[in-house]
Amino acid sequence: IEKFMTAVDPQNTAAGRQVHLMDSRAIAEAIVDQLMLQDQAIDVLSEILPVLGDIRNDHPASLRAPALTSLYMARSAVDAELDRRLDAQVCVEICGIGGIGKSQVAAACLKRNRDRFEHSFWVNAQAIQGAEELSAVPLRRGGASRNVSGLLRKNRTLIVLDDARDGLDVDELAALCGPGSKILITRRRGPSSAYELPMMGKRISRELLGTKLPAQPPER
């Protein structure tokens, strides 16, 4: 092993690091089991093995966040407050009446922060009655399959639980999270500590109403 390391790393740049020597089968297993669900890792590896990029693109991961619609209107104050809470809390709750835009705000937050995490994904939580049920929710891509609870415990993971039930306990969800993992929850009602999504202001409301019109509606 020492001769091998001297030959491949004559400058000793790997000093202080662990080096694992694996055959081709073990390397393939490590990629599928540990890296296939990580877009950042596949972006780097596909420069050497382009087929990995093809597999990733041909087999999109399950539990992907919905795309932001053409009607989505970003609100800097809302984004800043959610980012602040995400930094300070393990579980962040977004509450508000139906149709106010909780899901789109959560999808934008997930997209904005995903590079900070090893994994980021979306779960429709309408049918989830308890935190323990997340262990039965699989995340799949290109032959790799992991369960949500395991990722939260072992990897730095951001998950959105969209349209969660009122009885889904935040403390139990937080207990599932290992170091660096976060959960963003949307639901109609929540405790006083939840973030109550505000109504749109007049300017943004007018822009939204005029999105499909040839000209913006006049101010009154």
C-alpha positions as CSV (number, residue, x, y, z in Angstrom):
1,I,0.0,0.0,0.0
2,E,2.8,2.4,0.8
3,K,4.4,1.8,-2.6
4,F,1.1,2.4,-4.3
5,M,0.5,5.6,-2.4
6,T,4.0,6.8,-3.2
7,A,3.4,6.1,-6.9
8,V,-0.1,7.8,-7.2
9,D,0.6,10.6,-4.7
10,P,4.3,11.6,-4.7
11,Q,3.5,15.0,-3.1
12,N,1.8,13.2,-0.1
13,T,-1.3,15.3,-0.4
14,A,-3.3,12.6,1.3
15,A,-1.4,12.9,4.5
16,G,-3.7,12.6,7.5
17,R,-6.5,11.1,5.4
18,Q,-7.8,7.5,5.3
19,V,-7.3,5.8,1.9
20,H,-9.5,2.9,0.9
21,L,-8.4,0.6,-1.8
22,M,-11.4,-1.0,-3.5
23,D,-11.9,-3.2,-6.6
24,S,-14.3,-2.1,-9.4
25,R,-17.2,-3.9,-7.9
26,A,-16.8,-2.3,-4.5
27,I,-16.5,1.1,-6.2
28,A,-19.7,0.6,-8.1
29,E,-21.5,-0.5,-4.9
30,A,-20.3,2.6,-3.1
31,I,-21.5,4.9,-5.9
32,V,-24.9,3.3,-6.0
33,D,-25.4,2.9,-2.2
34,Q,-23.9,6.2,-1.0
35,L,-23.6,8.7,-3.9
36,M,-26.3,8.1,-6.4
37,L,-28.8,10.2,-4.4
38,Q,-26.4,13.2,-4.2
39,D,-26.5,15.4,-7.3
40,Q,-23.4,17.3,-6.3
41,A,-21.3,14.1,-6.1
42,I,-22.7,12.8,-9.4
43,D,-21.9,16.1,-11.1
44,V,-18.2,15.7,-10.2
45,L,-18.0,11.9,-10.9
46,S,-19.8,12.2,-14.3
47,E,-16.8,14.2,-15.6
48,I,-14.9,10.9,-15.3
49,L,-17.7,8.5,-15.8
50,P,-20.3,10.2,-18.1
51,V,-22.6,7.2,-17.8
52,L,-23.4,8.3,-14.2
53,G,-24.9,11.5,-15.4
54,D,-27.0,9.5,-17.9
55,I,-28.3,7.3,-15.1
56,R,-29.1,10.2,-12.9
57,N,-30.9,12.0,-15.7
58,D,-32.8,8.9,-16.9
59,H,-33.9,7.9,-13.4
60,P,-34.9,11.1,-11.6
61,A,-35.1,10.7,-7.8
62,S,-38.4,10.2,-6.2
63,L,-39.7,12.7,-3.6
64,R,-38.6,15.7,-5.7
65,A,-40.0,19.1,-4.9
66,P,-42.6,20.5,-7.2
67,A,-41.4,23.1,-9.7
68,L,-42.2,26.7,-8.9
69,T,-45.1,27.8,-11.1
70,S,-45.1,30.8,-13.4
71,L,-47.3,32.6,-10.9
72,Y,-44.9,32.2,-8.0
73,M,-43.9,35.7,-6.6
74,A,-40.8,35.7,-4.5
75,R,-41.0,37.8,-1.3
76,S,-37.6,38.8,0.1
77,A,-38.9,39.3,3.6
78,V,-40.5,35.9,3.7
79,D,-37.4,34.2,2.3
80,A,-35.1,35.9,4.7
81,E,-37.3,34.9,7.7
82,L,-37.5,31.3,6.6
83,D,-33.7,31.2,6.1
84,R,-33.2,32.7,9.5
85,R,-35.4,30.1,11.2
86,L,-33.8,27.3,9.2
87,D,-30.4,28.3,10.6
88,A,-31.7,28.5,14.2
89,Q,-34.2,25.6,14.4
90,V,-34.3,21.9,13.6
91,C,-37.9,22.0,12.6
92,V,-39.5,25.0,10.9
93,E,-43.3,25.3,10.6
94,I,-45.1,27.4,8.0
95,C,-48.8,27.9,8.7
96,G,-51.6,29.7,6.9
97,I,-54.9,29.4,5.2
98,G,-55.3,27.1,2.2
99,G,-54.2,28.6,-1.1
100,I,-52.0,31.3,0.5
101,G,-48.8,29.8,-1.1
102,K,-47.2,27.7,1.7
103,S,-46.1,24.9,-0.6
104,Q,-44.6,27.2,-3.2
105,V,-42.7,29.2,-0.5
106,A,-41.4,25.9,1.0
107,A,-40.4,24.7,-2.5
108,A,-38.5,27.9,-3.0
109,C,-36.8,27.5,0.4
110,L,-35.8,24.0,-0.5
111,K,-34.3,25.0,-3.8
112,R,-32.5,28.0,-2.3
113,N,-30.9,26.0,0.5
114,R,-30.3,22.5,-1.1
115,D,-26.6,23.1,-1.7
116,R,-26.1,23.3,2.1
117,F,-27.3,19.6,2.5
118,E,-26.2,16.2,1.2
119,H,-29.9,15.4,0.4
120,S,-33.0,17.5,0.0
121,F,-36.4,16.1,-0.8
122,W,-40.2,16.6,-0.6
123,V,-42.8,14.4,1.1
124,N,-46.6,14.8,0.8
125,A,-47.4,14.4,4.4
126,Q,-51.2,14.3,4.3
127,A,-51.4,10.6,5.2
128,I,-48.5,10.6,7.7
129,Q,-49.9,10.4,11.2
130,G,-46.7,10.0,13.3
131,A,-43.0,10.6,12.9
132,E,-42.3,6.9,13.0
133,E,-44.1,6.5,9.7
134,L,-41.2,8.3,7.9
135,S,-39.2,5.1,8.2
136,A,-41.5,3.6,5.6
137,V,-41.1,6.4,3.1
138,P,-38.4,5.4,0.5
139,L,-36.2,7.7,-1.6
140,R,-35.2,6.0,-4.8
141,R,-33.0,6.7,-7.8
142,G,-31.2,4.5,-10.4
143,G,-31.2,1.4,-8.3
144,A,-30.4,3.2,-5.0
145,S,-33.1,3.1,-2.2
146,R,-32.9,4.7,1.2
147,N,-35.5,5.5,3.8
148,V,-36.2,9.0,4.9
149,S,-35.6,8.4,8.6
150,G,-32.2,6.9,7.9
151,L,-31.1,9.8,5.8
152,L,-32.2,12.3,8.5
153,R,-30.2,10.5,11.1
154,K,-27.0,9.7,9.2
155,N,-26.7,12.4,6.6
156,R,-27.1,16.2,6.5
157,T,-30.6,16.2,5.0
158,L,-33.3,18.8,4.4
159,I,-36.9,17.5,4.0
160,V,-40.2,19.3,3.4
161,L,-43.3,17.7,4.9
162,D,-46.0,19.3,2.9
163,D,-49.6,19.7,4.1
164,A,-48.9,17.9,7.4
165,R,-51.7,16.9,9.8
166,D,-52.2,19.1,12.9
167,G,-51.3,16.1,15.2
168,L,-47.9,15.5,13.6
169,D,-45.6,16.2,16.6
170,V,-42.7,18.6,16.0
171,D,-40.6,17.3,18.9
172,E,-40.9,13.7,17.6
173,L,-39.8,14.9,14.2
174,A,-36.8,16.8,15.6
175,A,-35.7,13.6,17.4
176,L,-35.3,11.9,14.1
177,C,-32.7,14.4,12.9
178,G,-29.0,13.9,13.2
179,P,-26.4,16.7,13.2
180,G,-27.2,19.2,10.4
181,S,-30.5,17.8,9.3
182,K,-33.6,20.0,9.1
183,I,-37.3,19.6,8.6
184,L,-39.6,22.2,7.0
185,I,-43.3,21.6,7.7
186,T,-46.3,23.2,6.0
187,R,-49.8,23.0,7.5
188,R,-52.9,25.2,8.0
189,R,-52.7,25.5,11.7
190,G,-49.7,25.4,14.1
191,P,-48.5,26.7,17.5
192,S,-47.7,30.3,18.2
193,S,-44.0,29.5,17.5
194,A,-44.9,28.6,13.9
195,Y,-44.3,31.1,11.0
196,E,-47.6,32.5,10.0
197,L,-47.3,33.2,6.2
198,P,-48.4,36.8,5.7
199,M,-50.8,37.8,3.0
200,M,-49.3,39.4,-0.1
201,G,-48.9,43.2,-0.1
202,K,-50.6,45.4,-2.6
203,R,-47.7,45.7,-5.0
204,I,-47.0,42.0,-5.3
205,S,-50.8,41.2,-5.5
206,R,-51.1,43.6,-8.4
207,E,-48.2,42.1,-10.2
208,L,-49.7,38.6,-9.7
209,L,-53.1,39.7,-11.0
210,G,-51.4,41.2,-14.0
211,T,-49.2,38.3,-14.9
212,K,-51.5,37.0,-17.7
213,L,-52.6,40.5,-18.8
214,P,-51.1,42.6,-21.6
215,A,-50.6,45.4,-19.1
216,Q,-50.5,45.7,-15.4
217,P,-53.8,46.8,-13.7
218,P,-53.8,50.5,-12.7
219,E,-53.2,51.6,-9.2
220,R,-56.3,52.9,-7.4
